[in-house]
């Protein structure tokens, strides 16, 4: 939230406090009574949007980074093993190239390609001390990472919606006598 938005939220909070303390002096059907009700509803919405944004922001990013690290580590180990196998089997490592700094999508696709290529040469990796379940393990890591990317993307959409709703709530809580000025 920008500084101006924070100040507007604080101001609306003070209006709500004033309305709670002195609202009995204004009939609920009056313009002042209706304004106090609108501001109180806006402040409630602001709190809900802020809590929603804060709760989703941290968990999705952390999950994605953990899943990314685990997948990248496993694919890197396979690429290194493929290079050593390639010393005796020319061209072997070509199916196990990992981009230097892969994007999320490149990492998912590399994982899928690694699994596809490893299926036919599973015994060579097992001979290099890979567990017999290494293809299933990579499948699980790719799926977990892909899911965490989807969750992060959904959270970004939710955050964008919350930000838009924040602006709407601020407008709804603004004094009826005029517009906000920046």
N, C-alpha and C positions, 0 to 999 in steps of 0.2 A: 504494500500500500504506500502511495506517495505521501509526502509530508502534508500536503494540502488536504488529502483525503483523511489522514489521521486527525488533523485539526478539526475537520468538519464532523467526524465521528465523535470527538471529544465534546465539541460544541453541542451536538445533538444529545449527548449524554447529560450535559448540564441542563438542557431544556427539559429532558425527562425528569431530572431531579427537581427542577423548579415546579413542573407540573404535578409531581407527586406531593410536593410540600404545599403548594398554593392552588392546586387545581380545583379545590372545593369552592374557591371564590368565583369561578367561571362556570356557568351552566354548560353541561355536556353538549347541548344543542347549539351553543354559540360557536362563532368562528374560532375563538381561542380554545374552547373545549375540543372541537374537532381537530384542531392543529395539534394539541397535546396528544390526542389519540393517534394521529397519523405519525407523529415523531416517535412515539413509544413503539409503534409497530415497526417502523423503519429501523430503530435501534435494535430491536429483537432480531430482525432479518440480518442486519449487519453482523451481529454476534454469531448467528448460525453459519453464515457464509465464511466468516473468518475461521471458525472452528473446523469447518469442512476442509478448507484450504490447508490449514496447518496439519490436520491429521493425515491427509493424503500425500502431501508433498514429500515428507521424509521417508516413509516406509517404501514407497515405490522406487525411489532413487537408490536407497540402500540395497533393496532386493536385487535390482538390476545390476548394480556394481558387483555384488557378491557372485551372482550367477555368471556374469561376464568374465570375471576373474577365474572362476573354476573352469569354464569352458575354454578360455584362452590358454590356460595352463595345460589342460589335457591335449588340446590340438597342437600346441607347441611341442609337447613331448612326442606326439606321433610324428610331427614333421622332422624332428631331430632323429628319431628312430628310422624314418624313411630315408634320410640322407645316409645313414650308416649302412642300411640295406642296399642303397643305390651304389655303394662302393663296389659291391660284388654283382649287382644286377643293374646294369646301366639303364637309365631312364625311369627307374622305379619311383624316385622322389617326385617326379612330375605330377603325379596325382595327389600329392600331399603338400602343395605350396600354400603357405599362409601369408596373407598380405601383412606388410610391416605394421601398419596401424589401421586395422580393419574397422569399418563402421559396424554398427549393430547388425545391419542386414548382411553385410559381407561375412561377418562372423557366423551367422546362422547358416548361410549358404555354404561356407567353407566346411562347417561341421557336417552338413548333409553330404557334401561331396566326399569328405574323408570317410564317412560311414559307407558310402556306396563303393568307393575304391577298396576299402579295407575288407569288405566282405569276401572278395575272391582271394585275398592274400593273408587271411587271418592268422594262419600258422606262422608266417614270418614275423608278425608282431608278437605273437605268443612266445616265440623263440627269443625275442628281445626283452623278456620278462614282463610283458603286458598280461593282465589277467585274462582269463578265457571269456569274461563278460565285458571286455572293453568296448565292444560295439554297442551293446545295450547301455553301458554306462554313458557313452557319448550321446546316444540317442536321448537319454534322460536329461543330460546336461543341456543339449540343444533345445529340447522342449521346455525345460525350466527357464532358460534364458529368453526364448521366444515369448513365453507367457509373461515374464517380467517386463519385457519391452512393450507388450500389449497393455499391461497394467499401467506402465508409466505413461504411454500415449493416452490412455483413457483418463488418467489423472490430470494430464495437461489440458485435455478438453474440459474436464470438470473445473479445473482452476480458471480457465478462460471464461466459462459460464459463470462461475462465482464472481469473477472480477466484473463482468458485465452486470450481474445482479447487484453487486455492491454499488455501482453507479446508479442503477435504478432506485435502490433503497435510499441512497443519499438524496436523490432528486425528490423521492416521495416524502422524505423527512424535512425537506427544505421549507423555509418559511413561505407562506402563500403570498406574501406581499412583494416578492421579487425573486430574481434568479441569483444563483451563485455567481460570484465574480472571481476570476483567477488572477 
